[in-house]
Amino acid sequence: MNKFLQNLKPNITLENITQLAPQMMKDRKLEGAIFDLDDTLMPERSGKFSEQIVQCLKRLQENGFKTGIITNNFSSKYCEKVLNLLAEEDLIIPMIENAYKPDILCFQQMLDFFELTADKVAMVGDGIFTDTFGAHKMGMLAIRVRWFSKSFFKRGLLLALREIIVCSSDLVRRLWFGHKTKQYNMLKSSSNGSYLFLVNPKSGQDNAKEITELIEQTFANLPNKANYKVHECHQFDNLNELFAEDIRTGKYTAIVAVGGDGTVREAIGLIKNNWSVVLGVIPSGTGNLFAKSLNISAQPKQALETILLGETQKVNISKASNHYLTLCAGVGIDANIMKLTTSEKKKALGIWAYCLEAAKQVIAPKQARLLLSIDGKNIWTTGIGALIINRNSYIQAFLPQINLEESLQRKSLDICVLKPQQDLDYITALAQVFSNQYKGSLEPIQHFEGRNLKILSWPPLNVQVDGDYIGKTPITIEFLHKRLLVFVP
């Protein structure tokens, strides 16, 4: 009983984690810290980080300390919101949710991920049983922080009661549902990682077989053998069914899209299960605009070298209904072009298939009434369509209203409503765009900015996402700042 009571006493007590200075960690020869979530990093279920706590986490990471979050919270939606907030602050922190603290399995998983022993890591949390007791069981330094609430009762009797209820409910859940933890943002070294190659055999000029042989030969010759799997995507609908659980549990640390922009989008649909998985691209599609925007080589060998030897970069993406996009979404005229440019036409004519269809569409384009809801503000306008452009998009260079350098610094979408004065304006502009001579003569374009957008139209208009037709308006788009990790040269 005495040993049990001793394990309930923290080694260090702090008012809050902002007092956790890097020098304090260095003095105790620590190399990492694991944090509880509710009432440690933020008030319980508030979903908000203070600026002081954000800066504290950044200081720790800047000083080389590994950081992670372990929470007993079993709401995946809430935990995803927390990871989104961290990503907004450029903080990539691994999280284990539904962790069943003080069970030591979750602590061991995080230590394995850190590649550190227990004596090199501190557990920081407000819980007596879940955090302090769990840390002592694991052999870690136990640092307890006070509750955000200053109430005497919450610090005393209600704290103990709450801990008992939490531990009891976790025990019941474990017995009922089994012991399964979910890991997010498990960033592993690519040299020790494993790769899932998604090869689109319909993309490009029938070079899927050659690229597959290049992958197999390259991995066979690597000095440090890495695990990999090549999957031919004859259909994309079942990717999550096949691989979602492997992505969530960290079996694959990188997903490589071998194809065009559509294949990249499908790969992101898998990565959403674990945002720490890094995206690689071997371009073999018609446009490959996403790869071009990041200076990824169009040569398969060089692109593969980027995946194995390059760096990672965080880029902006957006979510349009249930689809993720890296470049742009379009409503109206450009979506018509994408819908009518079939894979057979692209295979026969390449990028000129789009030009041919565009020439047909710009003859007497139809006007529509548009209602844009931008960050809650309603705007009525008319036009033949709209482009919603992501902040790292190659397409921004073609629009004179957008200062590209300033645009990349902001955290929002560019929303451009196309309002032609003469039909021939678009034919001229298209010729300039595809000859790299576009000087901004296409006017007028009505330009807006925003993070959250909903578009309704009368009549309903076609919608495309990164070149793929997905349906008709209404469409809802959410901007996700620096959400995606990508291998770049």
N, C-alpha and C positions, 0 to 999 in steps of 0.2 A: 504493500500500500504506500509506503514511504517513497519507493522508487517511482510509482505511478504519479504521486503528487509532485515529485521533483520534475517529471517530464511535462508537467503542465506549466512550469515556470520558464519564461523566455530567457535567453541569454542576454538580450538587449531589449529595452523598451523605448520606443520613439513616439512622439506625438503624431507624426505622419511621415510618409516616405520621403518628403522633401528634405528631411534631416539625414537621409541616407547618402552621405557624401562619398565620392570615389576614394578619398584618402582613408576614410573609415574602413572601406573594403580592403584597400591595399595593406593597411596596418594589420589586418587579421588574415592576410595572405589568401583572400578570396578571389575567385576568378569569375563568379557568376552569381546571379540572384533570381530566385523564383518568387513571383508575387501572386497573392490572392487577388481576386477582382473586386467584388462588392465589399464596400466599407474599408477597402485598403487603397485601391487605385481610384475609386470613385464612390460616392454615396450609393447605398444599395439600390439597384435597379434604376438608377438615374440615367444611365447611358451617356454620362458627360464627364470629360476629363478637365480638370483645372489646368491653366497655363503653367502653374508651378510644378505640377506633377509631370506634365509633358516634358518640361525642361529638365526635370530630375532624371527621367528615363533617357533622354538624349545625352545628358552628361555621362551617365553610366556607359552607354554604348560608345560614345566618343572616346572614353578612356579604356576601351577594350574589354569591358565586362559583358558577358553573355547574359541575356535577360529572357525570361519566359513567364507565362501566366498559367496557373493551374486553378481551376474553379470547379466547384460542385454544381454550379448552375447548369441545368440540363435543357435550357431553351436555346436551340441552335440559332433561332432567329435573333435573339438578344445577343448572343456571342458573336454572330456575324456582324451585327451593328457595331459592337465594340471594336472588332478588327477593322471595320470600315473607318471608324473614327481615328484609330491609330494610323492607318494608311494615309488619311488626310494630313496627318502631321509628319509624314515620311518616316514612320516608325514601323518596322517589320518585326513583330515579336511572336514567337510560337505560342500557341495556346492549346491546352488540353481542357476540354469541357466535360461535364458529367463525370468528374474524376473520382468520386467516392473517397475523398480525404476523410480520415487519416490513413486509409489503406496505402501501403507503400508502393503499389504498382505504378501509380501515376508519377510519383517522384522518381522512380527508377527510369521510367520512360524519358522524362525530361533530362535526367543526368546522362543517359545514353546518348540523347540527341546533342547535349552540350559536349559530350566526350570528356566529362570531368568526374572526379570522385566526389563523394558526399562531403568530405571535409573541405572542399574548395568552393562550396555553394551555400548560400544563405537562403532560408525560407522566410519570406516577409509576409505577414498577414495579421488580421485582427482576431482570428479565432483561437480559442484556447485548445479545444480538442482537435479541430480539423487542421490547424496550421502549426501551432507550437508543439502539440503532442506528436503530430505526424512528422515534423522535422526531427525531433529527438529520436523517434523510432528509426528514422532513416540515417541518423548520424550527422545531420546538417546543423549549422548554426541557426538557432531560432530567434528571429527578430519580430517582436510584436508591436503593432501600431495601434494607437487608440482608435476607437470608433469615431466616425465623423461627428456623430451626435455627442454633445457634451452632457447629456442627461446622466445624472448619478445612477438612476435605475438601470439605464441601458448599459452602463459601465459595470454594473454589479449583478444584481439578481436576474434581470432580464437577459443579460449577456449569457450567463450560465444556462438559463432556460432555453434560450435560442440555440445554443450549441448542442444541447441535449436533443432538441427537436430535429435539428439538421442531421445529426449523426443517426438518429433513429429512422428518419425518413430515407436517408441514403441506404441504410441497412435493408429496409423494406424494398426499396427499388432494386437493390442488387439481387435480393432473393427472388423478386418477381420477374425482372427483365434480364438478369444476368449481368456480368461485369464486362462492360464494353466502354472503352474510352475513345473519344474522337480527337484526333490531333489535327491542328491547323498550323499553317505557316512553318512547317518543319523544313527549314532551309538547310539543305545538305550540300556538301562540296560536290561539284559536278564530277570531279575526278573519282569519287567513290560512289557516285550515284548510279541510277539506272534510267534508261531512256525508253520511251514508248514512241515509235515512229508511226505516224498516221499517213499512209501513202494513198493518195487519190489517183487511181489508175486512169481516170477519165480526164485528168488535168494536163494541160500543155500538149506537147507534141509526142506523145507515146514514149516518154523516156523514163517511166516509172520503173521498168525492169532494170535499166542501167543504174539508176540511183540506188535501188535496193542492193544490187551487186556491189556498188561502191561502199554502202554502209557496212555490209557484211565483211568486205575485205579490210576496211579501215579498222573495225573493231577487232578483227582477228589479229591485226598487227600491233595493237596497242600494248605498251609495256605493262601497264596496270590494267588487267582485264576488268571491263565494266559490263554490267548486265544490260541487255537491250532486247527489245521485241519489235518486230516489224509487222504492222497490221494493215492489210489492204482494205480500204474503205469502199467497198462496192455499194454500201449504203451507210448513211450517217445516223439514221434514226436509232440504232441500237448501241451507240458508243457508250452512253451512260450505263446502260444495262450490263455491258461487258466489263467496263473498266472503272466505274465510279468508286466502288469500294476500294480498289487498289490505289486510287489516287488519294482517297481520304486517309488511308492507313500508311501512306508514305512508301508504298512499294515502288512507285516511279517518282523520281525527283525532277524529271524533265519530260515534256511532251514536244515532239518535233512534228510540225506540219509540213508534209512533202506535197506541195500543190500550190494553189493560188490563194487569193484572199478569202474565198469561201472555205477552204480547208483550214486556214488560220482561225476563222470564226468558229468552226466546229471544234477545234482544239481548245479554244477558250471555254467552250461549253463544258468541256471535261475539267479544265483547270479550276472552274468555279467551285469544285468540290474541295479544293485545297489551294488557296491563293499563293502558297509558297512554291508550288511547282513552277519551274521556269519553262517559258515557251521558246522553242527553237524553230527556225524557218529555213527550209530548203526550197526556194522558189521554183515552181515548174508550171505556173498557171499562165493565164493570158495577160493580166495586168501586173500582178505582183506589186501593187502600190504600197502595201504595208512594209514589205521588205525594202523597197526603194526608200521609204521615208526614214529607215534606220541604217541606210547604207550597207545592207546585207547583199553580198555578191549574188548575181544571177547564175554564177557557175557553181554547180553542185559541190564540187570538191572544196572550193573556198568557203561556201556556206557551211559545210560540215566542219571545217576547221574552226569557224567562228563558234560553233556549238561546243566543240571540245576544248578550245584554247582561248575563246574570247571572254569578254566581261558580261556582267548583267546590268541592265538598265531598267528603271521603273518607268512605264509609259501610261498615258491616260487611255482609258477605254470608256465606253458608254453601254448602257443596257436599254435596248428598245424592246419593250414588252418582254418576251422570253428569249430574246436574241441579244448576243453581245456584238459590239462593233468596234473596230479600231480606226476606221477612216471616216465614213460618213453614212448617214441615212438620207434617203431622198423620198420626197412625196411629189407625185405628179409626173412631169415630163421625163425626168431621168429614170424614174421607176418604170415608166412605160418602155423606155429603151432597154432596160435590164430584163424586163419580163419577156419582151419579144425577141431578144437576141439569144437564140437557143444554143445549146452546147454544140450542136452540129455546125451551126454557122461560125461559132468561135473556133472550132477545130479546123474549119476550112479556110477562114479568112483572118484568124487571129484578132488583133485589136481593131482592125478595120471593120469587123462585123458590127462593133458598136457604132462606128462612124456612119455606116450605111443606114442603120436603124435610126440614128439621131437625125440624119438628113430628112428622113420621112416624117419624124415627129415634129420638127420645127416648122413644117409647112402648116400654117393655120392652127397653132396650138390653142387648146381650149382653156378659157379662164375659169377659175373656181373661187368661191367665197371661202376664206380661211379664218378659223378662230384659233389663235395661238394663246395657250395658257403658259406663261413663262414665270416660274417661281411664284405662282399664285396670282399673277397679274394677267388679265384677259386683254388681248389685242385683236381687233378685227382688221382684216386686210383682204386684198384680192391678188391673184397671181396665177401663173400656169404651173407652179410647183414651188417646192422649198428644199434647200439643202441644209442638213444639220451636221456640222463638221466637228470632228473630234480634234482636241488640241495638239495632237502630234501628227496631224494628217498631212500627207503629201499634197492633198487637194488644196490646202490653204494658199499655196504659192500661186494658184491661178486666179485668186479673187482679190481685186485691187482694194476693196474696202477693208481688208484685214491686214494689219501690220503683223507679219509673221512672228517677229521677235517678241513683241509685246503680247501677242496671243498665247505663245507658249508659256509665258510667265503667269498668266491668269488661270483661274481654276473654274472654267465654265466652257460651255459650248458656243460655237458660232452658228447662228441661225440666219440663213439668207433666203429671203423670199424673192423669187424671180418674177419681175414685173416688166415684160417686154414692151417696147414702143413700136418696133418693127420686127417682123418675122426674120428678115434677112440678117438682123443683128446676130442671131444665134448661129447661123450657118458660117458667118465670117469668124465668129469667136471660136467655134469648134475647130475650124481649119487652123487658126492660130495656136490653139491649145495643143493640138497633136503635132504641130511643127515646132513647138517650143518657142513661138514668137508672140505669145499672148501679152498684150501691153495694157490690159484693163479697159478695153473699149466697150465691154458689155455693160450697158446701163439701161435702166436703173436696177440695182439690187438693194432691197430693203434689209438692213443688217440689224440683228439683235444679239444679245448675249444672255445666257442663263444656265443654271445647273439642272433644272427640272423643267421638262417641256411636255405639253400635250397638244396635239394638233387634231382638230376636227375640220371637216370640209364638206361643202355642198356644191356639187355632188361628191360622193366618196371617191377618193383618188387612190391609185396604186401606191404601194410603199416598197422600197428596196433598202436592204441593209448590206453594206459592203459589197454591192453588186449583185445580191441575190434577192429576188422578189419574195416577199413574205406575206402579202395580203393587201388589205385596203385600210384607209383611215376609219376610225380614230387610231392614233399611235401615241404611246407614252415613252419618253426617253429620259433616262437619268444619267448624269455625268459622274464618273468614278475616277477621281484624281489619283494618278500614279498607282493604279491597282495591279497592273500586270508586270511581271518580271520577264524580260526578254534577253536572250543571248545576242550581243551585238559585237561587231569587230573591235 
